[in-house]
Amino acid sequence: MEKALKKKILRAAFIVTFLIPFITSHAYGQAIKGNVAEAVKDAQAAGIAPVLLTRLLTLGYENQVEPAAIVRFIQTLTEVRREEIPV
């Protein structure tokens, strides 16, 4: 079951990567928050599952991804969720 969840997360990440250019200019106009905790709180408020956020943060930590990149990715997911774009 964990393998299936990991596969879904990777698929979602892949799809979101291609959706980035199509997200409204509102998302591009926002300043990037420098705090991962703030981005996570915003994502949870938008309805993104805490399990998904925990896995993303874990993968980012394990692969030594820069915090700014993690923040941008979480903000993108949050914006996709708010715009109700199916992933």
KOLSEMAR-451126 format. One record per residue (C-alpha): x, y, z. Coordinates in pm, whole numbers, plus 50000, padded with zeros to 5 digits. Layout:
BEGIN
XYZ;...
END
This chain:
BEGIN
500005000050000;502875023850079;504315017449734;501015027749576;500925059849781;504505068049685;503605062149320;500625085749351;502755112749512;505365110349238;502655111048972;501105142049134;504505158949149;505105151048783;501715164848678;502065196148889;505455202748732;503765205448394;500885226148533;503145253448671;503155274348350;499355272948335;498665284848688;497225319648694;499445350048711;498205354849066;500435326249178;503435341149002;502825375349150;502925363349508;506135366549701;507735333949805;507475328950175;510835320150318;509405297950587;508565261550529;506315261050836;504185289550697;503875272150361;502795240050535;500195258550743;498795274950430;498685241350253;496855224950541;494385253950549;493765248450177;492925212050246;496095193550151;496445162050360;499075163650635;500285129050529;501135142350183;502955172250327;504915150350567;505995127650284;507035157250069;509085172150349;510685138350418;511575133150053;512975168450038;515095162550346;516355128550230;517315142549890;518795174750032;516425197649843;516815234549928;514115248350158;513205275549906;512455248849645;510305229649893;508415261549978;507795269049609;506565233549549;504225234149850;502915268249744;502275254649394;500355225149537;498385249049758;497485271049465;496455240749258;494225229549544;492655264049584;491985266349211;490435231349230;492585218248946;492355180148945;495675163049001;
END
